[in-house]
Amino acid sequence: MTSLCFVFIYIQSVFIMQIFCLYNNTFYIFYNHRVTRCWLSETHCEVVALALKSNPSHLTEVNMSWNELQDSAVKHLCAGLESPNCRLETLILRSCGLSEISCNYLAAALKSNSSYPRVLDLSGDYNNLLDSGVKQLCVLLENPRCRFETLRLFNCGLSETSCDYLAAALKSNPSHLRKLDLSENYNLQDPGVKHLCGFLPNPGCGLETLRLMRCRLSKISCDYLAAALKSNPSYLRELDLRGNNLKDPDVKQLGDLQQSPDYKLETLRWS
């Protein structure tokens, strides 16, 4: 008779039920795997990779944020992401000590797998991805199989160059992305928004939420955004510009669009 064993564990007061199941000498992970601030290491990523490789794989969300995983652990995780059995929908690795090297690993793994996650979050001040890391991620965005719907890269040390990469990638494959968060990238500034606005008027653009909090923007960025929305009024519903020291006159054009029934902009945050 085959044995069936469930393991229940406590990690940092987070109760994770039915996380490991040993069946036919194979480990499976059920439901969501959320273990944040738990001093996880490369070994834990190897276990998660094993679950992603399993057939069938039930794991749809991995959140290992605020663990000092670093690039070496992400390399182990990517061994699971490139498996044809992987069905992961959400990958969240905030503040895990990652660099552009992790972006290289992720890009290589996901390019080899037709099943992309829908949500990718690599945010946080301990993830120093830089523009070179975003360039690797943009290789994925350009892939026709890419199905990213939410991309969060706030506080990753990005500049206007990253916006240039993103705009070019999204022009070539604009249909899936719905939420983009580039907040707290202080070197993005007005030139970065100008690059993004090269993508926003694209007829295929379906972006619904754009967050640019604390990016050192001025009235010029508001003008760029207003002009882009006038060119393509049918999509953007939420625009977050808080923390940029903007004044009433700076956002007047955007406020007028919000009030107009001809535009979809429902939420404008700037104060």
HELIX and SHEET records of a PDB file:
HELIX    1   1 GLU A   42  LYS A   53  1                                  12    
HELIX    2   2 GLN A   70  LEU A   81  1                                  12    
HELIX    3   3 GLU A  100  LYS A  111  1                                  12    
HELIX    4   4 LEU A  130  LEU A  141  1                                  12    
HELIX    5   5 GLU A  160  SER A  172  1                                  13    
HELIX    6   6 GLN A  189  LEU A  196  1                                   8    
HELIX    7   7 LYS A  219  SER A  231  1                                  13    
HELIX    8   8 ASP A  248  VAL A  251  5                                   4    
HELIX    9   9 LYS A  252  GLN A  259  1                                   8    
SHEET    1   A 3 LEU A   4  ILE A  11  0                                        
SHEET    2   A 3 VAL A  14  TYR A  23 -1                                        
SHEET    3   A 3 THR A  26  TYR A  28 -1                                        
SHEET    1   B 9 ASN A  32  ARG A  34  0                                        
SHEET    2   B 9 GLU A  61  ASN A  63  1                                        
SHEET    3   B 9 THR A  90  ILE A  92  1                                        
SHEET    4   B 9 VAL A 119  ASP A 121  1                                        
SHEET    5   B 9 THR A 150  ARG A 152  1                                        
SHEET    6   B 9 LYS A 179  ASP A 181  1                                        
SHEET    7   B 9 THR A 209  ARG A 211  1                                        
SHEET    8   B 9 GLU A 238  ASP A 240  1                                        
SHEET    9   B 9 THR A 267  ARG A 269  1                                        
END                                                                             
